[in-house]
């Protein structure tokens, strides 16, 4: 029979309370402690082994939790500051209540039941504090989000004015809303786009305006929702491949954007990444300075050279008054 795995959240809570529990009971039998904590002897020993390598940042011998295990008895000899059970102060509890209430109202959250259960427990523990008046600063696009959500709930088609960052253009289009969701911290409206004749994701903060139409939203049978389990951007071999030489100051690109390969080359890194549009890559990379050098593809290099030449021509052009702006008095 395979062992039952303990959820990581349950184990974290047990570990946070284990040190103060053992401090209050030096030399306690492991079997007795396991019975009190509702775990097996084997699980408690595994918890103790994990605690042995936990502690304060720095993680030197004086920063880690230390203990003495004498046969079946255990004693904590250094607690690394974990001498009290985890408790929330009033400000922390109220902050959690506010955050969970906002999260529960966010569209596209698939764990709403878990959020509401956690909220109920914290509100119960906080008592009257949970009902205290508090000023909450909502995200800047919260009003727009609520308006779009209301329009989607009405079941009507929408006319959007939308900014597409990849192509740096604003377009008008008619869409048939399908659902709202949140991915990577951004709110999206998923809909059938009649202009593109395909399912599209529209980021709420990039919707410049919309009008609710009289006709109902009627996505065709072929309007299949996106699989966003791995994020909105799903790079594939059909997309342009960009190769960069990145210095230390540009290394953040490999952590913020999906990349295919990162190879260390002395003090720099060779990076390959897929992009949806070379125009976006051109605008993005020309703003990175000397920490990023574009290696390919040739078309992207030609675009950047042409843009740089145009910019230099602007500096060389006369000022309009015929005077040198550096020497004119």
N, C-alpha and C positions, 0 to 999 in steps of 0.2 A: 504494500500500500504506500502511495506517495505521501509525503508530508504536506500538511495544509500550510500554504504560504500566508504570512501575516501581511496585511496592507502596510505600505511604507509609512503612511500617516499615523497608523496605530503604533508602529514601532518608534517613530520619532517622539510621540507624546510620552511613551513609556521611558525612553532614554532620558528625556528632559527631567522627569520626576525620579529617576532611579538613583541619581547621586544624592540628593537630599534624603531620600528614603534610607540609603545605606549609611549615610553619615549619622543618622539618628539611631542606627542599630549596628554598631561596630561588632564584627565577629559573628554576624548572623549566619545561620546555616543557609546554603544556597537553596536547598529544597524548601525551606520555610519561606524564603523570599520569593521563590517562584510561585508557591501556593498563594501568597498574598497578592502577587501581581497577575495571577491568572495565566501563567505561561508554564511551559515544561522546564525541567532543569537544563536540558540541552539548549533551549532557546535563551534562557537567562545567561548561560555561560557564553553564548555567542554575542549577546548584548554586552557583557562585560569585556569581551575581547575588542569589540568595536569602541567602547568607551575608553579603553586604554590608549587609543590613538586619536582621541578627541581632546580639544582644549582651546586655548586662546590663540589668536594669530601670532605667528612667530614659531609656534610648535616646537620650541626647544624643550629639554627635559623639565624645566621649571614651569612650563606653560601647559603641559599635558596633564590629564587626569591620571593619577597614580593610585594603585591599590595593592593590597597583599591578599593573595589567595592561599590559605593554609588548609590543604585537603579540601574539605567541604565547607569551609568558612571563608567569608570575604570581609575585608575592611578597607574603606577608602582612606588613603593617607594624604592625598592632595586633591582638592575639589576643583581647581582652576576657575574659581568664582561661581560654580554652579551649585551653590549651597542652599538655594531656595527653590521650591516648585514654581513652575511658570505661572505668573499671575499678570493680568492686564490691569494697568492703572485706569482711572476714569477716562482720561483723554484717549488712550489707546482703544478702549472699548467703544467709545463714541465714534472714533474714526473708522473702526471696523464696521459698525452699524451703518454709517452713512455710505461707506464704499460698497457694502453688500446690497444695500437698497438700490443704489445706482446700477450695480451690476445686474440685479434681478430685472431691471427695466430695459436692459440692453438687448436689442434684437440679435438673433442668431446664436444665443448662448444655449448649448445643448444640455447643460447640467443645471438647469433652473431649479429642479427639485432639491439637489444637494445644496445650492445656494440658499434656498428658503429654509431648509433644515438648519443650516449653520446660523443663519440670521435669527431664527427663533430661539436657538440655544443662547446666543450672545445677548439678545434682548431680554431673555429671562434672567440671565446672570446679572445684567446691568441694572435691572429693575427700573425705577423712575428715571434714571439717567438716560435711558434709551428714548424717552419722550421729551427730553429737554429741547428747547428751541435751538437751532443751529443754522448758521448761514452756509449754504453750499454753493460753491462756484461751479456751475456746470460747464462742460466743454463748449468751446465757441460755436460749434456746429450743432449743438443739442437742439436748438429751435428748428433748424432746418431738418434734422433727423426726425423730429416729431411730426413735422409737416409732411415729409415724404412718407413716413409710416402711415399717417392718416389717409393719404391719397392711395397708398397700396391697399389698405384695408377696405377702401370703398369699392375695389374691384374694377376700376376704370383704367383705360389706357392713358398714357401720359405723353406730353410733348416736352422733351428735355432740351435745354441748352447746356452742353457738356464740354468741359475742357479735357482734352486727351494729352496727357503729359508726354507720352512716347513720341507724338508727332508735333507737339507744341502748337495745337490748333483747337479752336472752339467750333463745335458743330451743333446743328439742330437736328433732332431725330425724334421719331415716334416709337414708343416702346410699349410692350405688354408685360407689366410687372409679374414676377413669379414668386419671389421671396426676398426677405432681408436677412443679412447675416453679418457676422463680425469675423474678420480674419486678420491676424497679425496686428491687432490693435486698431484697425480701421473698419468703419461701417460701410457695407456695400448694399446696393440694390441689384439683384439679379433679374434680368428681364430678357424677353425676345426683342431684339432690335430689328425693326422693319427695314432700316437703312442697310445694315450689314447682312440681313437675312440669317442671323445666327444668334445664339445665346451670348449675352455679354454681361460683365460685371461693371457696375458704375459706382465709383467711390463717392460717397455722399458729399464730402467736402469739395469735390470737383464739379458738382452740379450747380451751375450758375443760376438756373431758374427752371421752373417747370409749370405746366398748365395741365389741369385735369380735364380730359376729354369726356364727351357724353357717351362715347361707345365703350362697351365692356372690354376688359383685358382678356384677350383670347390667344394665348401662345399656341402655336401649332403642335401637333403630336410630336414632331421632331425636336422640340425645344427641350433638350436634356440639361439638367442642372450640372454645374461644374463640380468636379471632385476637388475640394479645397483642403483635404486632409494634410497635404504637404505644402500648403500655401497657394496664393493666387498665381504666382509666376511659375510655370512648369516648363523649364527650358528643354528643348528637343533638338535633334540634329538638323531640323529644317530652318532653324534660326541662325543668323550670322554669328560667326565665332570671332571674338576679339582677343588679341594677344597683347599683353602689357608688360612693361618692366616697371616694377613698383619699388620705391624706396621705403625707408622706415616710416616716413610721414604719411605715406599712402597705403600702408599695410591694412588700415581699417576697412578698405574696400573689400578685402577677402572675408571679412567677418560680417559685413552688412549686406553684401550681395551674393547670390548663388554663383559659385565658380566651379569650373570643371577640374582645374588642376592648379596647384601652387608648387613651384620648384624653387628651392633656395639657390641663389647664384651669387656667391661671395657675400657682399653686404646688401644685395637686392633680391627680389623675387620675380620669377617669370610666372605670369598669371594668365590663364585662359578662361573666358567666360562667354556665355551666350547672351545676346541682347535681342529685344523684340524689334528694334528699329535702329539703323545706323545714325539717323538724325538725332535720336536721343543720346546715343553714345558720343556723338560729336559735341553736343552741348555740355554733356556731363564731363567729358575728359578734358576739354579745353579750359575748364575751370579748376583743374587740379594742380596746376603749376609744375614745377620741376621734379616733384616726387613721383610723377607718373609719366612714362614714355610709351607712346603707342607704337607697337611693332607691326600690327596688321589688323584687318586685311588692307590691301592697297587702296580700295575705294575709300575707306575711312581716313587713311593717311592723306589722300588727295583732298578730301573735304576739309580736313583740319588745316592743311597748307594753304588752301584757297581762303579760308576764313582768316588765317593769320596775315596773309598778304593783303587782304582787304583792310584789316585793322591797321596795318603799318601804313598803307596808302592814306588813311585818314589822318595819321599823325604828320605825314609829309605834305598834306594839302595846305595852301595858304590860309591864313586866319581870316581873310576877308578884308582886312584893313591894310594889308601889305606890310605889316610890321612883324618883326620877330618877337613873339610873346615873351621870350626869355630876356630880351635886352631892351624892350620898349620901356621908356620911363613913364 
